Amino acid sequence: MSRLGRLCLLCGLSMAVARCTPAGSTRPPNLTVTGSASTVVADGTATVTITVAGATASVTLATTQGTWLDSGRAATNLAGNGSAILVTCDARTDLNCGGTVQITAAASNGANGTLQLTFGGQRCVDYPELCGDGMDNNCDRRVDDGFD
């Protein structure tokens, strides 16, 4: 075998060994993420409790809509297994609010899990016009009625 051939063979074997997982290391199990409801009215006050199970490390919860009650932000932290309360956004005042909401849980050891919820409900039923926000909050087809 030529010198170049041996070099290529050695390089190939080195790359294969480098990709092997060391003995005893395992991938952490997936997290189980559940919600107290699968559909929640998006009125800015409704809440849903999100629970994480299977964690063996700290967990960050993130949402694509709404905010966490404890942090007031789109992300919050748990020490491990536990629950956090998600407050819905308000579809009456936020055009981006409503529909599918993705909740992700990511543990510091690499474990993760997801949950999908729906922020729904009627946008306009029994809601007054909120003058000055540029939206038709009460669905009378007039934006900001009575706002001059």
C-alpha positions as CSV (number, residue, x, y, z in Angstrom):
1,M,0.0,0.0,0.0
2,S,1.3,3.4,-0.9
3,R,2.1,6.0,1.7
4,L,-0.8,8.1,0.5
5,G,-3.2,5.1,0.8
6,R,-2.0,4.4,4.4
7,L,-2.5,8.1,5.2
8,C,-6.1,8.1,3.8
9,L,-6.9,4.9,5.7
10,L,-5.5,6.2,8.9
11,C,-7.5,9.5,8.5
12,G,-10.7,7.6,7.7
13,L,-10.3,5.4,10.8
14,S,-9.6,8.4,13.0
15,M,-12.8,10.1,11.8
16,A,-14.8,7.0,12.5
17,V,-13.5,6.6,16.0
18,A,-14.1,10.3,16.7
19,R,-17.8,9.9,15.9
20,C,-18.3,7.0,18.3
21,T,-20.1,7.8,21.5
22,P,-18.1,7.1,24.6
23,A,-19.2,4.1,26.7
24,G,-21.7,5.0,29.4
25,S,-22.9,8.2,27.9
26,T,-26.6,8.3,27.1
27,R,-28.9,10.9,25.6
28,P,-31.3,12.3,28.2
29,P,-34.9,11.2,27.8
30,N,-37.5,13.5,26.3
31,L,-39.5,15.8,28.6
32,T,-43.2,15.4,28.9
33,V,-45.0,18.7,28.5
34,T,-48.7,18.9,29.3
35,G,-51.3,21.7,29.6
36,S,-54.4,22.1,31.8
37,A,-56.3,22.9,28.6
38,S,-55.7,22.5,24.9
39,T,-57.7,25.6,23.8
40,V,-57.7,28.8,25.7
41,V,-59.6,32.1,25.1
42,A,-57.1,34.7,24.0
43,D,-58.4,37.6,26.1
44,G,-55.3,38.7,27.9
45,T,-56.4,37.3,31.2
46,A,-57.1,33.6,30.7
47,T,-54.4,31.2,31.9
48,V,-53.3,27.7,31.3
49,T,-51.0,25.7,33.6
50,I,-48.1,24.0,31.8
51,T,-46.4,21.0,33.5
52,V,-43.1,19.5,32.8
53,A,-42.2,15.9,33.8
54,G,-39.1,13.7,33.3
55,A,-36.6,16.5,34.0
56,T,-33.3,15.7,35.7
57,A,-31.9,19.2,35.3
58,S,-33.2,22.8,35.2
59,V,-35.7,23.6,32.4
60,T,-36.4,26.7,30.4
61,L,-40.0,27.0,29.1
62,A,-40.6,29.3,26.1
63,T,-43.8,30.3,24.3
64,T,-44.6,31.8,20.9
65,Q,-47.6,33.7,22.3
66,G,-48.6,35.0,25.7
67,T,-46.3,35.5,28.7
68,W,-45.4,33.5,31.8
69,L,-47.1,34.8,35.0
70,D,-43.9,34.7,37.1
71,S,-41.6,36.4,34.6
72,G,-44.0,38.5,32.4
73,R,-41.9,37.3,29.5
74,A,-41.9,34.7,26.7
75,A,-39.6,32.5,28.7
76,T,-39.4,31.2,32.3
77,N,-37.3,28.8,34.3
78,L,-38.0,25.7,36.4
79,A,-35.6,24.0,38.7
80,G,-36.7,20.7,37.2
81,N,-40.1,19.0,37.1
82,G,-42.8,21.5,37.8
83,S,-45.4,23.8,36.5
84,A,-45.7,27.4,35.3
85,I,-48.8,29.5,34.4
86,L,-49.1,30.9,30.9
87,V,-51.2,34.1,30.5
88,T,-52.8,34.5,27.0
89,C,-52.2,37.4,24.8
90,D,-55.3,39.5,23.9
91,A,-56.6,38.9,20.4
92,R,-58.8,42.0,20.7
93,T,-55.7,44.3,20.8
94,D,-52.9,42.2,19.2
95,L,-53.3,41.2,15.6
96,N,-50.6,38.5,16.0
97,C,-52.4,36.8,18.9
98,G,-54.4,33.6,18.3
99,G,-54.1,30.3,16.7
100,T,-51.4,27.7,17.3
101,V,-49.1,28.3,20.2
102,Q,-45.8,26.4,20.5
103,I,-44.5,25.7,24.0
104,T,-41.0,24.4,24.2
105,A,-39.2,22.9,27.2
106,A,-35.4,22.7,27.1
107,A,-33.4,21.2,30.0
108,S,-29.8,22.2,30.7
109,N,-28.7,18.5,30.1
110,G,-30.1,18.5,26.5
111,A,-33.5,16.9,27.2
112,N,-36.4,18.6,25.5
113,G,-40.2,18.5,24.9
114,T,-42.9,20.4,23.1
115,L,-46.6,21.1,23.4
116,Q,-49.0,22.8,21.0
117,L,-52.0,24.8,22.3
118,T,-54.6,26.9,20.6
119,F,-55.4,30.5,21.6
120,G,-58.9,31.0,20.3
121,G,-62.3,32.3,21.1
122,Q,-64.2,35.1,19.6
123,R,-62.3,38.2,18.9
124,C,-65.3,40.6,19.2
125,V,-68.2,39.0,21.1
126,D,-69.2,41.4,23.9
127,Y,-66.1,43.5,23.7
128,P,-66.2,47.3,23.6
129,E,-64.4,49.4,21.1
130,L,-60.9,50.4,22.3
131,C,-60.5,53.8,20.8
132,G,-57.1,54.8,19.5
133,D,-55.6,51.3,18.8
134,G,-56.3,51.2,15.1
135,M,-58.4,48.1,15.3
136,D,-62.1,47.1,15.0
137,N,-62.4,45.6,18.5
138,N,-66.2,45.2,18.6
139,C,-66.6,43.9,15.0
140,D,-68.9,46.7,13.8
141,R,-66.7,47.1,10.7
142,R,-65.6,50.5,11.9
143,V,-62.1,51.1,13.3
144,D,-62.0,53.2,16.4
145,D,-65.6,54.5,16.2
146,G,-66.1,57.6,18.1
147,F,-62.4,58.4,18.3
148,D,-61.6,61.8,17.0
